[in-house]
Amino acid sequence: MREKHSTEHGEGRGRLSPQREALLSARIKDLSLRLAGTPLERSIAQLHAELEAKGISFKPQCYLSDEWGCPSGVPVIGLPFYLADPNLLSIEADLGGGAETEAEILMYLRHEAGHAFNYAYRLYETQEWLRTFGDYSRPYRDDYKPQPFSRRYVSHISGWYAQKHPDEDFAETFAVWLTPGSDWAKRYQGWGALKKLQYVEAIVATLGRRPPVVTLATPDFTTEEMEGTVQDHYRQRDLDEKVDLELRDAFDQSLDDIFEGPGEAPVRAETLVRAERQRMMALVSQYSGVSRGVVRALVDHLIERTAAMNLSLHPDDSREAICRLVSLVTVMSMNYLYTDRFYEE
């Protein structure tokens, strides 16, 4: 369910340390990764405590997998394998466009707990759930086109994720309802999303202390089954998220307007854009709903063009330059989202 990533594999960035080289070359199944003894145990314990405090006896089992997820119809939670090891987490931070913070881990856990609760009681088969959230059997599309700031949906994970599919809508609604101190009744007063939150409140009051209907707890894809190397994992993610750009010099004039020409200022513009890369990706994706893959491709293209044009800037102009650059990337991303192209020929 997560959309973020970028891969270097040591190419063009100098030599890797022997430790990182060995870790990238290791098969994931051979790393003997476990949840026990990691900070993830504390996060999972907090999730279970939050469920208990809300009157839910069901506590979904958690396991390490290739990504965040809950197998369709199975009430268990998969967590990304790299979260179980600090060295892998460092690789994710470098190659994956930024690793999750502790707060984000809890956000994702609450979201996946929503899926698990839905599956544990087969809520998606009931007429009330269908009337509230929509058809669970609707095709699941990665290229959904969200309506930013729509009040029909809660706002939790960035990118207006509740709008992706009825199942995600429920999971996001559940996560907001579960979050301690969210004060959802006041926060969503007057919103169409309020009735969804009220549904969660009511269904938990009815089912929270009952045994789940589905007791199957078979993981979908565990680290013990992951034959590929750590490096293979990132290469495959790059392939899955690849966005082909044919921009060439289409936005060179815009970059010229934002930055100074070669040698006209003391700082290389490329240095600033690289330093702000992850933050730009996060901000644009969060508020536009455009996938991280698209935003990443755009930002990396602009980095390449900024370097190729040898643009520069004055340090005092950095804040304005970033504001203008974020605006440019946002407009380009939204244009792609709604027209399937970055600009009109």
Buried (B, 14 or more C-beta within 10 A) or exposed (E): BBBBBBBEEBEEEEEBEEEBEEBBEBEBBEBEBBBEEBBBBEBBEBBBEBBEEBEBEBBBEBBBBBBBBBBEBBBBBBBBBBBBBEBBBBBBBBBBBBBBEEEBBBBBBBBBBBBBBBBBBBBBEEEEBBEBBBEBEEEEEEEBEBEEEBEEBBBBBBBBBBBBBBBBBBBBBBBBBBBEEBEBEEBBEEBEBBEBBBBBBEBBEEBBEEEBEBEEBEBBBBBBEBEBBBBBBBBEBBEEBEBEBEBEEBBBEBBEEBBBEEEEBEBBBBBBBBEBBBEBBBBBBBBBBBBBBBBBBBBBBBBBBBBEBEBBBEEEBBEEBBEBBBEBBBBBBBBBBEEEEBEEE
